[in-house]
């Protein structure tokens, strides 16, 4: 694990997570271990802890309660 750079480690986590999603418990354990190492190296990322960006609400044009025709 120490000889892998961050990109290789992230790729390995992805591969093991994919195997774990198919039901392999050993793969899930390995993915957890690798992911913990990755988080230790790079810290929390915005995608893991940040709020999702939402567009500001546009002001709604008020409609009259009656329909003009």
mmCIF file of the N, C-alpha and C atoms, coordinates in Angstrom:
data_MODEL
# 
_entry.id   MODEL 
# 
loop_
_atom_site.group_PDB 
_atom_site.id 
_atom_site.type_symbol 
_atom_site.label_atom_id 
_atom_site.label_alt_id 
_atom_site.label_comp_id 
_atom_site.label_asym_id 
_atom_site.label_entity_id 
_atom_site.label_seq_id 
_atom_site.pdbx_PDB_ins_code 
_atom_site.Cartn_x 
_atom_site.Cartn_y 
_atom_site.Cartn_z 
_atom_site.occupancy 
_atom_site.B_iso_or_equiv 
_atom_site.pdbx_formal_charge 
_atom_site.auth_seq_id 
_atom_site.auth_comp_id 
_atom_site.auth_asym_id 
_atom_site.auth_atom_id 
_atom_site.pdbx_PDB_model_num 
ATOM 1   N N  . UNK A 1 1  ? 0.812   -1.188  0.000   1.00 0.00 ? 1  UNK A N  1 
ATOM 2   C CA . UNK A 1 1  ? 0.000   0.000   0.000   1.00 0.00 ? 1  UNK A CA 1 
ATOM 3   C C  . UNK A 1 1  ? 0.860   1.259   0.000   1.00 0.00 ? 1  UNK A C  1 
ATOM 4   N N  . UNK A 1 2  ? 1.971   1.236   0.696   1.00 0.00 ? 2  UNK A N  1 
ATOM 5   C CA . UNK A 1 2  ? 2.807   2.426   0.793   1.00 0.00 ? 2  UNK A CA 1 
ATOM 6   C C  . UNK A 1 2  ? 3.465   2.776   -0.535  1.00 0.00 ? 2  UNK A C  1 
ATOM 7   N N  . UNK A 1 3  ? 3.656   1.783   -1.402  1.00 0.00 ? 3  UNK A N  1 
ATOM 8   C CA . UNK A 1 3  ? 4.317   2.055   -2.668  1.00 0.00 ? 3  UNK A CA 1 
ATOM 9   C C  . UNK A 1 3  ? 3.356   2.594   -3.732  1.00 0.00 ? 3  UNK A C  1 
ATOM 10  N N  . UNK A 1 4  ? 2.054   2.574   -3.464  1.00 0.00 ? 4  UNK A N  1 
ATOM 11  C CA . UNK A 1 4  ? 1.081   3.100   -4.412  1.00 0.00 ? 4  UNK A CA 1 
ATOM 12  C C  . UNK A 1 4  ? 0.919   4.603   -4.227  1.00 0.00 ? 4  UNK A C  1 
ATOM 13  N N  . UNK A 1 5  ? 0.791   5.320   -5.367  1.00 0.00 ? 5  UNK A N  1 
ATOM 14  C CA . UNK A 1 5  ? 0.474   6.740   -5.236  1.00 0.00 ? 5  UNK A CA 1 
ATOM 15  C C  . UNK A 1 5  ? -1.041  6.890   -5.046  1.00 0.00 ? 5  UNK A C  1 
ATOM 16  N N  . UNK A 1 6  ? -1.500  8.113   -4.849  1.00 0.00 ? 6  UNK A N  1 
ATOM 17  C CA . UNK A 1 6  ? -2.903  8.344   -4.515  1.00 0.00 ? 6  UNK A CA 1 
ATOM 18  C C  . UNK A 1 6  ? -3.855  7.900   -5.621  1.00 0.00 ? 6  UNK A C  1 
ATOM 19  N N  . UNK A 1 7  ? -3.480  8.129   -6.873  1.00 0.00 ? 7  UNK A N  1 
ATOM 20  C CA . UNK A 1 7  ? -4.342  7.726   -7.983  1.00 0.00 ? 7  UNK A CA 1 
ATOM 21  C C  . UNK A 1 7  ? -4.460  6.210   -8.078  1.00 0.00 ? 7  UNK A C  1 
ATOM 22  N N  . UNK A 1 8  ? -3.359  5.526   -7.896  1.00 0.00 ? 8  UNK A N  1 
ATOM 23  C CA . UNK A 1 8  ? -3.398  4.061   -7.937  1.00 0.00 ? 8  UNK A CA 1 
ATOM 24  C C  . UNK A 1 8  ? -4.221  3.516   -6.780  1.00 0.00 ? 8  UNK A C  1 
ATOM 25  N N  . UNK A 1 9  ? -4.093  4.139   -5.625  1.00 0.00 ? 9  UNK A N  1 
ATOM 26  C CA . UNK A 1 9  ? -4.853  3.705   -4.463  1.00 0.00 ? 9  UNK A CA 1 
ATOM 27  C C  . UNK A 1 9  ? -6.350  3.929   -4.683  1.00 0.00 ? 9  UNK A C  1 
ATOM 28  N N  . UNK A 1 10 ? -6.706  5.077   -5.252  1.00 0.00 ? 10 UNK A N  1 
ATOM 29  C CA . UNK A 1 10 ? -8.114  5.357   -5.538  1.00 0.00 ? 10 UNK A CA 1 
ATOM 30  C C  . UNK A 1 10 ? -8.667  4.363   -6.562  1.00 0.00 ? 10 UNK A C  1 
ATOM 31  N N  . UNK A 1 11 ? -7.865  4.009   -7.550  1.00 0.00 ? 11 UNK A N  1 
ATOM 32  C CA . UNK A 1 11 ? -8.293  3.026   -8.545  1.00 0.00 ? 11 UNK A CA 1 
ATOM 33  C C  . UNK A 1 11 ? -8.492  1.655   -7.905  1.00 0.00 ? 11 UNK A C  1 
ATOM 34  N N  . UNK A 1 12 ? -7.591  1.290   -7.000  1.00 0.00 ? 12 UNK A N  1 
ATOM 35  C CA . UNK A 1 12 ? -7.713  -0.001  -6.318  1.00 0.00 ? 12 UNK A CA 1 
ATOM 36  C C  . UNK A 1 12 ? -8.975  -0.030  -5.445  1.00 0.00 ? 12 UNK A C  1 
ATOM 37  N N  . UNK A 1 13 ? -9.251  1.084   -4.775  1.00 0.00 ? 13 UNK A N  1 
ATOM 38  C CA . UNK A 1 13 ? -10.477 1.157   -3.962  1.00 0.00 ? 13 UNK A CA 1 
ATOM 39  C C  . UNK A 1 13 ? -11.692 0.955   -4.849  1.00 0.00 ? 13 UNK A C  1 
ATOM 40  N N  . UNK A 1 14 ? -11.696 1.589   -6.018  1.00 0.00 ? 14 UNK A N  1 
ATOM 41  C CA . UNK A 1 14 ? -12.828 1.452   -6.941  1.00 0.00 ? 14 UNK A CA 1 
ATOM 42  C C  . UNK A 1 14 ? -13.019 -0.006  -7.379  1.00 0.00 ? 14 UNK A C  1 
ATOM 43  N N  . UNK A 1 15 ? -11.921 -0.652  -7.732  1.00 0.00 ? 15 UNK A N  1 
ATOM 44  C CA . UNK A 1 15 ? -12.004 -2.047  -8.187  1.00 0.00 ? 15 UNK A CA 1 
ATOM 45  C C  . UNK A 1 15 ? -12.529 -2.954  -7.070  1.00 0.00 ? 15 UNK A C  1 
ATOM 46  N N  . UNK A 1 16 ? -11.969 -2.798  -5.866  1.00 0.00 ? 16 UNK A N  1 
ATOM 47  C CA . UNK A 1 16 ? -12.401 -3.656  -4.754  1.00 0.00 ? 16 UNK A CA 1 
ATOM 48  C C  . UNK A 1 16 ? -13.829 -3.342  -4.334  1.00 0.00 ? 16 UNK A C  1 
ATOM 49  N N  . UNK A 1 17 ? -14.245 -2.064  -4.410  1.00 0.00 ? 17 UNK A N  1 
ATOM 50  C CA . UNK A 1 17 ? -15.634 -1.697  -4.088  1.00 0.00 ? 17 UNK A CA 1 
ATOM 51  C C  . UNK A 1 17 ? -16.593 -2.337  -5.080  1.00 0.00 ? 17 UNK A C  1 
ATOM 52  N N  . UNK A 1 18 ? -16.188 -2.380  -6.357  1.00 0.00 ? 18 UNK A N  1 
ATOM 53  C CA . UNK A 1 18 ? -17.023 -3.006  -7.382  1.00 0.00 ? 18 UNK A CA 1 
ATOM 54  C C  . UNK A 1 18 ? -17.190 -4.494  -7.099  1.00 0.00 ? 18 UNK A C  1 
ATOM 55  N N  . UNK A 1 19 ? -16.092 -5.160  -6.741  1.00 0.00 ? 19 UNK A N  1 
ATOM 56  C CA . UNK A 1 19 ? -16.176 -6.581  -6.387  1.00 0.00 ? 19 UNK A CA 1 
ATOM 57  C C  . UNK A 1 19 ? -17.045 -6.784  -5.151  1.00 0.00 ? 19 UNK A C  1 
ATOM 58  N N  . UNK A 1 20 ? -16.931 -5.865  -4.189  1.00 0.00 ? 20 UNK A N  1 
ATOM 59  C CA . UNK A 1 20 ? -17.720 -5.984  -2.960  1.00 0.00 ? 20 UNK A CA 1 
ATOM 60  C C  . UNK A 1 20 ? -19.202 -5.793  -3.240  1.00 0.00 ? 20 UNK A C  1 
ATOM 61  N N  . UNK A 1 21 ? -19.535 -4.965  -4.234  1.00 0.00 ? 21 UNK A N  1 
ATOM 62  C CA . UNK A 1 21 ? -20.950 -4.747  -4.547  1.00 0.00 ? 21 UNK A CA 1 
ATOM 63  C C  . UNK A 1 21 ? -21.605 -5.995  -5.123  1.00 0.00 ? 21 UNK A C  1 
ATOM 64  N N  . UNK A 1 22 ? -20.783 -6.949  -5.568  1.00 0.00 ? 22 UNK A N  1 
ATOM 65  C CA . UNK A 1 22 ? -21.302 -8.210  -6.077  1.00 0.00 ? 22 UNK A CA 1 
ATOM 66  C C  . UNK A 1 22 ? -21.464 -9.257  -4.972  1.00 0.00 ? 22 UNK A C  1 
ATOM 67  N N  . UNK A 1 23 ? -21.157 -8.855  -3.735  1.00 0.00 ? 23 UNK A N  1 
ATOM 68  C CA . UNK A 1 23 ? -21.397 -9.740  -2.605  1.00 0.00 ? 23 UNK A CA 1 
ATOM 69  C C  . UNK A 1 23 ? -20.166 -10.377 -1.994  1.00 0.00 ? 23 UNK A C  1 
ATOM 70  N N  . UNK A 1 24 ? -18.998 -10.027 -2.438  1.00 0.00 ? 24 UNK A N  1 
ATOM 71  C CA . UNK A 1 24 ? -17.761 -10.609 -1.908  1.00 0.00 ? 24 UNK A CA 1 
ATOM 72  C C  . UNK A 1 24 ? -17.372 -9.900  -0.614  1.00 0.00 ? 24 UNK A C  1 
ATOM 73  N N  . UNK A 1 25 ? -17.515 -10.580 0.509   1.00 0.00 ? 25 UNK A N  1 
ATOM 74  C CA . UNK A 1 25 ? -17.238 -9.972  1.814   1.00 0.00 ? 25 UNK A CA 1 
ATOM 75  C C  . UNK A 1 25 ? -15.754 -9.661  1.993   1.00 0.00 ? 25 UNK A C  1 
ATOM 76  N N  . UNK A 1 26 ? -14.891 -10.534 1.502   1.00 0.00 ? 26 UNK A N  1 
ATOM 77  C CA . UNK A 1 26 ? -13.453 -10.282 1.608   1.00 0.00 ? 26 UNK A CA 1 
ATOM 78  C C  . UNK A 1 26 ? -13.060 -9.030  0.820   1.00 0.00 ? 26 UNK A C  1 
ATOM 79  N N  . UNK A 1 27 ? -13.675 -8.855  -0.340  1.00 0.00 ? 27 UNK A N  1 
ATOM 80  C CA . UNK A 1 27 ? -13.411 -7.656  -1.139  1.00 0.00 ? 27 UNK A CA 1 
ATOM 81  C C  . UNK A 1 27 ? -13.884 -6.400  -0.408  1.00 0.00 ? 27 UNK A C  1 
ATOM 82  N N  . UNK A 1 28 ? -14.987 -6.496  0.311   1.00 0.00 ? 28 UNK A N  1 
ATOM 83  C CA . UNK A 1 28 ? -15.481 -5.353  1.085   1.00 0.00 ? 28 UNK A CA 1 
ATOM 84  C C  . UNK A 1 28 ? -14.510 -4.978  2.194   1.00 0.00 ? 28 UNK A C  1 
ATOM 85  N N  . UNK A 1 29 ? -13.931 -5.983  2.841   1.00 0.00 ? 29 UNK A N  1 
ATOM 86  C CA . UNK A 1 29 ? -12.952 -5.718  3.901   1.00 0.00 ? 29 UNK A CA 1 
ATOM 87  C C  . UNK A 1 29 ? -11.698 -5.046  3.337   1.00 0.00 ? 29 UNK A C  1 
ATOM 88  N N  . UNK A 1 30 ? -11.232 -5.537  2.196   1.00 0.00 ? 30 UNK A N  1 
ATOM 89  C CA . UNK A 1 30 ? -10.049 -4.950  1.572   1.00 0.00 ? 30 UNK A CA 1 
ATOM 90  C C  . UNK A 1 30 ? -10.341 -3.521  1.117   1.00 0.00 ? 30 UNK A C  1 
ATOM 91  N N  . UNK A 1 31 ? -11.526 -3.312  0.541   1.00 0.00 ? 31 UNK A N  1 
ATOM 92  C CA . UNK A 1 31 ? -11.900 -1.964  0.090   1.00 0.00 ? 31 UNK A CA 1 
ATOM 93  C C  . UNK A 1 31 ? -11.975 -1.002  1.266   1.00 0.00 ? 31 UNK A C  1 
ATOM 94  N N  . UNK A 1 32 ? -12.502 -1.453  2.398   1.00 0.00 ? 32 UNK A N  1 
ATOM 95  C CA . UNK A 1 32 ? -12.555 -0.607  3.592   1.00 0.00 ? 32 UNK A CA 1 
ATOM 96  C C  . UNK A 1 32 ? -11.150 -0.213  4.055   1.00 0.00 ? 32 UNK A C  1 
ATOM 97  N N  . UNK A 1 33 ? -10.252 -1.184  4.045   1.00 0.00 ? 33 UNK A N  1 
ATOM 98  C CA . UNK A 1 33 ? -8.877  -0.917  4.473   1.00 0.00 ? 33 UNK A CA 1 
ATOM 99  C C  . UNK A 1 33 ? -8.200  0.087   3.536   1.00 0.00 ? 33 UNK A C  1 
ATOM 100 N N  . UNK A 1 34 ? -8.349  -0.131  2.217   1.00 0.00 ? 34 UNK A N  1 
ATOM 101 C CA . UNK A 1 34 ? -7.734  0.773   1.253   1.00 0.00 ? 34 UNK A CA 1 
ATOM 102 C C  . UNK A 1 34 ? -8.356  2.167   1.310   1.00 0.00 ? 34 UNK A C  1 
ATOM 103 N N  . UNK A 1 35 ? -9.660  2.204   1.496   1.00 0.00 ? 35 UNK A N  1 
ATOM 104 C CA . UNK A 1 35 ? -10.341 3.496   1.569   1.00 0.00 ? 35 UNK A CA 1 
ATOM 105 C C  . UNK A 1 35 ? -9.918  4.284   2.811   1.00 0.00 ? 35 UNK A C  1 
ATOM 106 N N  . UNK A 1 36 ? -9.709  3.590   3.914   1.00 0.00 ? 36 UNK A N  1 
ATOM 107 C CA . UNK A 1 36 ? -9.233  4.259   5.130   1.00 0.00 ? 36 UNK A CA 1 
ATOM 108 C C  . UNK A 1 36 ? -7.849  4.854   4.894   1.00 0.00 ? 36 UNK A C  1 
ATOM 109 N N  . UNK A 1 37 ? -6.986  4.132   4.202   1.00 0.00 ? 37 UNK A N  1 
ATOM 110 C CA . UNK A 1 37 ? -5.654  4.647   3.882   1.00 0.00 ? 37 UNK A CA 1 
ATOM 111 C C  . UNK A 1 37 ? -5.748  5.865   2.966   1.00 0.00 ? 37 UNK A C  1 
ATOM 112 N N  . UNK A 1 38 ? -6.642  5.804   1.988   1.00 0.00 ? 38 UNK A N  1 
ATOM 113 C CA . UNK A 1 38 ? -6.807  6.925   1.070   1.00 0.00 ? 38 UNK A CA 1 
ATOM 114 C C  . UNK A 1 38 ? -7.316  8.168   1.805   1.00 0.00 ? 38 UNK A C  1 
ATOM 115 N N  . UNK A 1 39 ? -8.276  7.981   2.693   1.00 0.00 ? 39 UNK A N  1 
ATOM 116 C CA . UNK A 1 39 ? -8.797  9.112   3.462   1.00 0.00 ? 39 UNK A CA 1 
ATOM 117 C C  . UNK A 1 39 ? -7.723  9.683   4.383   1.00 0.00 ? 39 UNK A C  1 
ATOM 118 N N  . UNK A 1 40 ? -6.866  8.818   4.913   1.00 0.00 ? 40 UNK A N  1 
ATOM 119 C CA . UNK A 1 40 ? -5.782  9.279   5.777   1.00 0.00 ? 40 UNK A CA 1 
ATOM 120 C C  . UNK A 1 40 ? -4.792  10.125  4.983   1.00 0.00 ? 40 UNK A C  1 
ATOM 121 N N  . UNK A 1 41 ? -4.543  9.721   3.738   1.00 0.00 ? 41 UNK A N  1 
ATOM 122 C CA . UNK A 1 41 ? -3.580  10.450  2.901   1.00 0.00 ? 41 UNK A CA 1 
ATOM 123 C C  . UNK A 1 41 ? -4.103  11.793  2.419   1.00 0.00 ? 41 UNK A C  1 
ATOM 124 N N  . UNK A 1 42 ? -5.303  11.786  1.861   1.00 0.00 ? 42 UNK A N  1 
ATOM 125 C CA . UNK A 1 42 ? -5.782  13.016  1.214   1.00 0.00 ? 42 UNK A CA 1 
ATOM 126 C C  . UNK A 1 42 ? -6.815  13.778  2.028   1.00 0.00 ? 42 UNK A C  1 
ATOM 127 N N  . UNK A 1 43 ? -7.315  13.185  3.086   1.00 0.00 ? 43 UNK A N  1 
ATOM 128 C CA . UNK A 1 43 ? -8.293  13.870  3.919   1.00 0.00 ? 43 UNK A CA 1 
ATOM 129 C C  . UNK A 1 43 ? -9.671  13.863  3.268   1.00 0.00 ? 43 UNK A C  1 
ATOM 130 N N  . UNK A 1 44 ? -10.602 14.532  3.915   1.00 0.00 ? 44 UNK A N  1 
ATOM 131 C CA . UNK A 1 44 ? -11.959 14.550  3.355   1.00 0.00 ? 44 UNK A CA 1 
ATOM 132 C C  . UNK A 1 44 ? -11.996 15.362  2.067   1.00 0.00 ? 44 UNK A C  1 
ATOM 133 N N  . UNK A 1 45 ? -12.733 14.869  1.115   1.00 0.00 ? 45 UNK A N  1 
ATOM 134 C CA . UNK A 1 45 ? -12.870 15.575  -0.155  1.00 0.00 ? 45 UNK A CA 1 
ATOM 135 C C  . UNK A 1 45 ? -14.203 16.300  -0.177  1.00 0.00 ? 45 UNK A C  1 
ATOM 136 N N  . UNK A 1 46 ? -14.324 17.332  -0.990  1.00 0.00 ? 46 UNK A N  1 
ATOM 137 C CA . UNK A 1 46 ? -15.586 18.073  -1.043  1.00 0.00 ? 46 UNK A CA 1 
ATOM 138 C C  . UNK A 1 46 ? -16.772 17.196  -1.427  1.00 0.00 ? 46 UNK A C  1 
ATOM 139 N N  . UNK A 1 47 ? -16.551 16.201  -2.261  1.00 0.00 ? 47 UNK A N  1 
ATOM 140 C CA . UNK A 1 47 ? -17.657 15.354  -2.670  1.00 0.00 ? 47 UNK A CA 1 
ATOM 141 C C  . UNK A 1 47 ? -18.147 14.470  -1.529  1.00 0.00 ? 47 UNK A C  1 
ATOM 142 N N  . UNK A 1 48 ? -17.308 14.223  -0.537  1.00 0.00 ? 48 UNK A N  1 
ATOM 143 C CA . UNK A 1 48 ? -17.716 13.362  0.568   1.00 0.00 ? 48 UNK A CA 1 
ATOM 144 C C  . UNK A 1 48 ? -18.429 14.142  1.665   1.00 0.00 ? 48 UNK A C  1 
ATOM 145 N N  . UNK A 1 49 ? -18.032 15.407  1.887   1.00 0.00 ? 49 UNK A N  1 
ATOM 146 C CA . UNK A 1 49 ? -18.557 16.133  3.024   1.00 0.00 ? 49 UNK A CA 1 
ATOM 147 C C  . UNK A 1 49 ? -19.253 17.440  2.673   1.00 0.00 ? 49 UNK A C  1 
ATOM 148 N N  . UNK A 1 50 ? -19.125 17.889  1.453   1.00 0.00 ? 50 UNK A N  1 
ATOM 149 C CA . UNK A 1 50 ? -19.708 19.173  1.082   1.00 0.00 ? 50 UNK A CA 1 
ATOM 150 C C  . UNK A 1 50 ? -21.190 19.044  0.761   1.00 0.00 ? 50 UNK A C  1 
ATOM 151 N N  . UNK A 1 51 ? -21.859 20.183  0.859   1.00 0.00 ? 51 UNK A N  1 
ATOM 152 C CA . UNK A 1 51 ? -23.261 20.201  0.478   1.00 0.00 ? 51 UNK A CA 1 
ATOM 153 C C  . UNK A 1 51 ? -23.354 20.229  -1.037  1.00 0.00 ? 51 UNK A C  1 
ATOM 154 N N  . UNK A 1 52 ? -24.413 19.661  -1.537  1.00 0.00 ? 52 UNK A N  1 
ATOM 155 C CA . UNK A 1 52 ? -24.619 19.694  -2.971  1.00 0.00 ? 52 UNK A CA 1 
ATOM 156 C C  . UNK A 1 52 ? -24.974 21.106  -3.395  1.00 0.00 ? 52 UNK A C  1 
ATOM 157 N N  . UNK A 1 53 ? -24.480 21.490  -4.561  1.00 0.00 ? 53 UNK A N  1 
ATOM 158 C CA . UNK A 1 53 ? -24.768 22.824  -5.060  1.00 0.00 ? 53 UNK A CA 1 
ATOM 159 C C  . UNK A 1 53 ? -26.199 22.848  -5.562  1.00 0.00 ? 53 UNK A C  1 
ATOM 160 N N  . UNK A 1 54 ? -26.914 23.845  -5.156  1.00 0.00 ? 54 UNK A N  1 
ATOM 161 C CA . UNK A 1 54 ? -28.281 24.004  -5.648  1.00 0.00 ? 54 UNK A CA 1 
ATOM 162 C C  . UNK A 1 54 ? -28.411 25.390  -6.244  1.00 0.00 ? 54 UNK A C  1 
ATOM 163 N N  . UNK A 1 55 ? -29.172 25.469  -7.299  1.00 0.00 ? 55 UNK A N  1 
ATOM 164 C CA . UNK A 1 55 ? -29.389 26.774  -7.920  1.00 0.00 ? 55 UNK A CA 1 
ATOM 165 C C  . UNK A 1 55 ? -30.252 27.619  -7.006  1.00 0.00 ? 55 UNK A C  1 
ATOM 166 N N  . UNK A 1 56 ? -29.994 28.927  -6.958  1.00 0.00 ? 56 UNK A N  1 
ATOM 167 C CA . UNK A 1 56 ? -30.875 29.768  -6.169  1.00 0.00 ? 56 UNK A CA 1 
ATOM 168 C C  . UNK A 1 56 ? -32.258 29.786  -6.797  1.00 0.00 ? 56 UNK A C  1 
ATOM 169 N N  . UNK A 1 57 ? -33.248 29.878  -5.964  1.00 0.00 ? 57 UNK A N  1 
ATOM 170 C CA . UNK A 1 57 ? -34.620 29.881  -6.467  1.00 0.00 ? 57 UNK A CA 1 
ATOM 171 C C  . UNK A 1 57 ? -34.897 31.175  -7.205  1.00 0.00 ? 57 UNK A C  1 
ATOM 172 N N  . UNK A 1 58 ? -35.487 31.037  -8.357  1.00 0.00 ? 58 UNK A N  1 
ATOM 173 C CA . UNK A 1 58 ? -35.880 32.224  -9.108  1.00 0.00 ? 58 UNK A CA 1 
ATOM 174 C C  . UNK A 1 58 ? -37.192 32.741  -8.536  1.00 0.00 ? 58 UNK A C  1 
ATOM 175 N N  . UNK A 1 59 ? -37.352 34.059  -8.507  1.00 0.00 ? 59 UNK A N  1 
ATOM 176 C CA . UNK A 1 59 ? -38.605 34.579  -7.975  1.00 0.00 ? 59 UNK A CA 1 
ATOM 177 C C  . UNK A 1 59 ? -39.772 34.123  -8.847  1.00 0.00 ? 59 UNK A C  1 
ATOM 178 N N  . UNK A 1 60 ? -40.780 33.633  -8.220  1.00 0.00 ? 60 UNK A N  1 
ATOM 179 C CA . UNK A 1 60 ? -41.955 33.148  -8.930  1.00 0.00 ? 60 UNK A CA 1 
ATOM 180 C C  . UNK A 1 60 ? -42.881 34.316  -9.247  1.00 0.00 ? 60 UNK A C  1 
ATOM 181 N N  . UNK A 1 61 ? -43.343 34.343  -10.471 1.00 0.00 ? 61 UNK A N  1 
ATOM 182 C CA . UNK A 1 61 ? -44.306 35.367  -10.838 1.00 0.00 ? 61 UNK A CA 1 
ATOM 183 C C  . UNK A 1 61 ? -45.657 34.960  -10.246 1.00 0.00 ? 61 UNK A C  1 
ATOM 184 N N  . UNK A 1 62 ? -46.222 35.852  -9.463  1.00 0.00 ? 62 UNK A N  1 
ATOM 185 C CA . UNK A 1 62 ? -47.505 35.523  -8.837  1.00 0.00 ? 62 UNK A CA 1 
ATOM 186 C C  . UNK A 1 62 ? -48.606 35.520  -9.866  1.00 0.00 ? 62 UNK A C  1 
ATOM 187 N N  . UNK A 1 63 ? -49.353 34.497  -9.845  1.00 0.00 ? 63 UNK A N  1 
ATOM 188 C CA . UNK A 1 63 ? -50.493 34.394  -10.748 1.00 0.00 ? 63 UNK A CA 1 
ATOM 189 C C  . UNK A 1 63 ? -51.755 34.816  -9.994  1.00 0.00 ? 63 UNK A C  1 
ATOM 190 N N  . UNK A 1 64 ? -52.632 35.462  -10.683 1.00 0.00 ? 64 UNK A N  1 
ATOM 191 C CA . UNK A 1 64 ? -53.895 35.807  -10.021 1.00 0.00 ? 64 UNK A CA 1 
ATOM 192 C C  . UNK A 1 64 ? -54.706 34.546  -9.742  1.00 0.00 ? 64 UNK A C  1 
ATOM 193 N N  . UNK A 1 65 ? -55.547 34.613  -8.741  1.00 0.00 ? 65 UNK A N  1 
ATOM 194 C CA . UNK A 1 65 ? -56.334 33.443  -8.393  1.00 0.00 ? 65 UNK A CA 1 
ATOM 195 C C  . UNK A 1 65 ? -57.410 33.179  -9.423  1.00 0.00 ? 65 UNK A C  1 
ATOM 196 N N  . UNK A 1 66 ? -57.724 34.178  -10.257 1.00 0.00 ? 66 UNK A N  1 
ATOM 197 C CA . UNK A 1 66 ? -58.703 34.014  -11.319 1.00 0.00 ? 66 UNK A CA 1 
ATOM 198 C C  . UNK A 1 66 ? -57.982 33.918  -12.652 1.00 0.00 ? 66 UNK A C  1 
ATOM 199 N N  . UNK A 1 67 ? -58.586 33.286  -13.593 1.00 0.00 ? 67 UNK A N  1 
ATOM 200 C CA . UNK A 1 67 ? -57.963 33.108  -14.893 1.00 0.00 ? 67 UNK A CA 1 
ATOM 201 C C  . UNK A 1 67 ? -58.541 34.142  -15.874 1.00 0.00 ? 67 UNK A C  1 
ATOM 202 N N  . UNK A 1 68 ? -57.668 34.894  -16.511 1.00 0.00 ? 68 UNK A N  1 
ATOM 203 C CA . UNK A 1 68 ? -58.080 35.892  -17.465 1.00 0.00 ? 68 UNK A CA 1 
ATOM 204 C C  . UNK A 1 68 ? -58.208 35.232  -18.834 1.00 0.00 ? 68 UNK A C  1 
ATOM 205 N N  . UNK A 1 69 ? -59.379 35.366  -19.460 1.00 0.00 ? 69 UNK A N  1 
ATOM 206 C CA . UNK A 1 69 ? -59.561 34.816  -20.791 1.00 0.00 ? 69 UNK A CA 1 
ATOM 207 C C  . UNK A 1 69 ? -60.349 35.681  -21.673 1.00 0.00 ? 69 UNK A C  1 
# 
